[in-house]
Amino acid sequence: MTNKNALQPNNEPEKHPFIEFEGVTKVYGQGQGAMEALRGIDLRISKGEFVAIMGPSGSGKSTCMNILGCLDTPTSGTYRFRNVDVGRLTRNQRALLRRHYQGFVFQGYNLLNRTSALENVELPLIYRGTSGRERRDRALHALETVGLKGWETHTPGELSGGQQQRVAIARAIVTGPAILLADEPTGNLDTARSVEIMELLTSLNSDQGITIIMITHEPDMAAYARRIVHFRDGLVASDEPASP
């Protein structure tokens, strides 16, 4: 596998879970110092879902997110993405999966401070080798999608926290990802700005069909998801639809 086509599913995608963990474990360290972050996770997520993952510190939710984002690999068990066994991919192939199928949003925005909003959003397209004209057009469209038309030339220091997170979301969706992984996306925002970001994520999920998996400590933010998975001690403690 050396290109995006090599990451296509082995069978028709609708016949299989979009994302599947089967008996996934993750152990850090060895011997008496070994720490079991995940202790045998079974999890299925369908295309187009909006799933919130909650749990106390040390529950395994961040480890789960890192494996989903191909930033880490299971110690045992199987992670399938569109029926492709991700554990059998090489490091370069996992990088291709991230580049072509996944977008990431973080609590700390992770924007380049001296770079305009437009240039921040263009960055993933540079890594993909997209031409300059197409990069600009797609970045402008992504910024308009998140409500930042007219703010293209502003640097992060000239934007509010909510606007910075909108730039980060625009950067995450500019490649047209199938899945958006959001790690505490409202953690640095006040209530009003948090609601704005959650409404934006809800819109991306419902209008564009992007599958969203979000880690959050905040029950009122998790309520925007359609499904809430609670982790505890490296296991799935509960998996239920969000309250209407």
N, C-alpha and C positions, 0 to 999 in steps of 0.2 A: 504494500500500500504506500503510494507516494503522493496521492492527490486527494482532492475532496471526493471524487467518485469512489475511491477505495473505502470510504467510510459509509457508503450506502448500506442499508440493511440487507441481510442475507435473504429475507423473505418480505412479503408484503407487510408494510409497517402496521396496518390496521389490525392484523392478526395477532399482534404481540404488544405487550406494554411498551409505552414510549420510553420509560425509564424503569429499570428493575434492579433492586438489590436482593440477592438470594444468599442468606447466611453470611453476610458480610461482617468480618471482624477486622479490628485494627489494634495492633499491639505495639507500643513504643518501649524500647529498651529490652533488656534480657535478664534472665535469672530472677533474683529476688527484687531487682529494680524494675521489672517489667510492669507496664501499666496498660490495662485493657481499656482502650477508649471506646471501642465498639465490640459488643459481645455476641454478635450473631443477628444482624438486622435483616429483616425481610420487609421490603417496601416496594410498592408499585405506584407509579404516577403516570396518568394518561395524558396524551397530547391535549393542550389547551387548558389544563388545570391551573389553579392558583392555590398553592399549598404554603401554609405558614408552619414553620418548625419552631417549637418552643421547648424550653427546659432550663433548669438551673445551670450555673457554671459547672463544667466537668461532666455534663450529661452525655456528651458525644455529638451534639448538633453541629458544632463547627467542624469536627472531623468528618462528619457525613457530608457537609457542604464542600469541603476540600476534595473529597473523593468524587463527588458529583461533578465538580469543576475540573477534574483531571489534574489537580495540583498535588494529589497524593494517591496512593494505590492501596487496596485492601491487603491485609496480611493473609486472609483466606476468604473464601466465598466468591461470588460473582457479581460484577456490576455490568449490566447490559444497557446500552443506549441505542434505541431503535433496532434492537435485536443483535447488535454487535457487542461481542464480549470485549469490553474496554481493557480488561486485564491482559489480553493477548496482543494489544497494540504496542508498538514501540513508543519511545518518548516523543519522537518526531510525529508519529501518527496521532498521539494524544494532543500534541500542540495543534495539529491540523483540525482536530475535532473542536478544540476550544475556539480556534480562529474562525471556523466556518459555521458553527452551530450554537455557540454560547456567548452571552453577554454578561458582564459582571458590574454590580453596583455595590459600593462599600460605604460604611458609615462615615469614613473620613474623606470622601469624594475622590481623593487621589488625582487631582488635576495638576497640570504644570503651571506654577504660579505666574511666570512671566509670559505666558502664552495666551492668546485670545481664546474665547469660547469656541470660535470656529475651528481654530487650529487644534484645540484639545479634542474636538469631536472627530476631526479628520484622522487622528493618529492611528486608530486600528486599520483604516483603509490604506495608510502608507505601508504598514506591515504586510498587507495583502497585495501590494503592488498595483493598486488602483491608480488610474491616470489622474493628473491634477484637476482637470475640468470635472470629471465624474466625482472625484473626492469632494470638491467644493459644492457641487449640486446636491450630493447626498447629505453632506453635513448641514447645509442650509435647510434642507427638508426636515432632518432630524431635529434641529433646533426649533423649527416652526411647530413640529409635532408636540414638543414639550412646552410650548408657549413662550419661547424666547426669540421670536422674530424681532429684529431690531437691536438685539444685544450681542450680535456676532463678534464685534471688535473688542468687547469688554474683557478684561483679564479677571481671574478669580477674585483678586483683591477689590475689584470694583462691583462685585456681586454679593448679594445676601447669601446666607447659608442655604436657603431654599432654592435660590437660583443656581448656586453651585451644584446642588444635587441634581437639578434639572439638566445641567450641562453633562454631568456624569451619566445620567440616564440616556441622554441623546447620544453620547459616545458609545454606550452599551448597545443601543438599537440600530446604530448607523450601518452595521454590517448585515442587518436583517436576520438576527439570530432566531433559532427555533425555541430557545430556552433562555430565560433571564434569571440569574442567580443573584439575589439581593441579600447582603449580610448587614443587618441592622440599618436599613436605609434611612430611618428617621431618628437614629440614635443621637444625632447632634442638633436636632431641630426642635423648635417650640411646637406647641400643640397645633396652632393654625397652619404652620408650614408643613408639619407632619401630615395633616389631613390633606393638604394640597398634593403632596407626593403620593400618598396612598390612592387618592382619586386618579392621579395620572397612571399609576401602575394598574389600577383596575381597568382603566380605559384601554391601555395597551393589551391587557389580557382579553377583554371582551371584544374590542374592535379589530385588533390585529391578530388575535389568536396565539399570542406569545405565551408559552408555558412559563409560569413564574413560580420559583421556589424561594421563599423568603425566611430568613432567621430573624426573630424578634423576641424581645423580652416583654413587649407591651401588649397586653390582651386587647386593648381597644384598636391597635393597629392590626393585630392578627385577625380581628373580626372582619376585616375587608377581604380576607381570603375566603375561598369556598370550602376549604378543608384545613383542619389544624392537627398536626402530629406533635405529640408531646414525647420528648426523650427524657429518660431518667436512668442513670447508672449504666450508660452504654446500650440501653435497650429502648424499644418503642413501648412507652407506657400506655399510650392511647392514640387512636387515629379516628377522628370523627369529623363529620361535616360541621362547618362553622354555623353558629346560631344565626338565624335570619334576622 
